[in-house]
Amino acid sequence: MSTNISALNELEGFIGGCLVDSETGLMLASEGGGKIDLEAASALNTQVVKAKLSAMSALKLNDVIEDILITLGKQYHLIRPLASAPTVFIYLALDRKSSNLGLARIKLKSVESNITL
C-alpha cells in the first residue's frame, strides 16, 4: 500500500493536498495545508464528489469523473478520484496567481499512478 502524495509539493503555487476516502470523509494522507484545514476539506469535498455522482446518476450519464475543478478568486481546487479506486480522491489546493492548471492536472495524474491501496 502506498499513499504517498508528497510529489504535489513540487507544484508551483502548492498550498496543500490530501488523499481522501469518500465513503468515510477521512484523510488517508496529507501534505501542506497552510491556512486550509485539510481535515475539514476532506469531509467537505466528499460532499462535492457525492453530489456530482448523484447528478450524473440522475442525468443517466454513463461516465466517470476524471477531475473536478473549483475556481476561486485566489485559488484553484482540484479533486481527482482514483481510476483504480473511485471512492478515493486526491484533493489539491493551489494559489491561482502562481500555479499552472495544466501542469497541475498532469502532476495529479502522475501522483495518482503511484498510489496503491
N, C-alpha and C positions, 0 to 999 in steps of 0.2 A: 504494500500500500504506500503510495506517495501522494502527499497533498501539498507539495512544495510550490508556492506561488511567488517566491522571492524574486524571480526574474521581472516581475511587474515593476520593481523598484528602479529598473533601468530606463523606464519610460520618462521622457521629458514631461514635466508637469504633474508627475505622480503625487497623489495625495494619500491614497490608501486603497486597499483592496482586501477581499476575503473570499473564501470558498464556503458556500452555504448549502446545507441540506434543506431543500424547500418543503420537505414533509414535516420537519420539526421547527424550522426557522433558526436552527443553531449553526454557529460558525464551526467549521472544521479546521480552518487555518486563516491567519490574517497577517497583513503587512502594513506598516504605516498607520495612517488614520488622521493624524493631526487633530483638527477640531471636529472631525466626524466620529461619532460614536459608532464603531463598526458592529458592535453587538446589536444595537438598535437598528442599524442599517440592514443587518442580516434579516432580522424578523420583519421589518417593514417592506423590504424588497421582495421577500417571499410573497407578500400580498400582491405585489405588482405582477409577478410571474403567474400566480394563480389566476388573477383577473384576466390576463392575456390568454391563458389557456382556456378559460371559461368562455371568453369572447370567440375564440377560434372554434370551439366546440359548437356554440350557439349558431355560428355562421356556417357550420358544416365545412370548415376548411380542413382539408386533409393534408396537413403540413406540420412542420416543426419550427420552433423558434431558433433562429441562428443567433441573433442577439437583439437586445432592446436598448435603444439609445434614448437617454433623457438629457435634453439640452437645457441647462440653466443659464442665467445671465453670466455667471462667473465660472461655472464648472460643466464638465461632461460626466455623466454617469452611464456606464455600460454594464449590462447584465448579459452574461453568456451561459446558457445551460450547456452542460457537457453532452456531447453527442453520445458518449458511451454510457452515461448515467443522467438522463434528462431531469431527474429530480434534484440534481446537484447543479449549482451555478456559481460562476465567478462574478463577483461584483467589483467594479473598478471605478474610482473617482479620480478625475484629472482636473487640473487647473486649465481653464479654457484658453487663457492668453498664451500659455507656453507649451501646450500639447499639440500633437498632430493626430487627429482622429483616425486617419488611415493606418498610420503606424501602430496605433494603439490596438486596432482591431486585428492586425497581423500578429502582434505580440500576444494578445489574448488567445488566439488560435494556437500559437506555439506553446504557451503555458498549459493550455488545455491538453495538448497532445502528450504532455509529460506527467499528467495526473492519472494515477491508477487507484481505484477504490476496491 
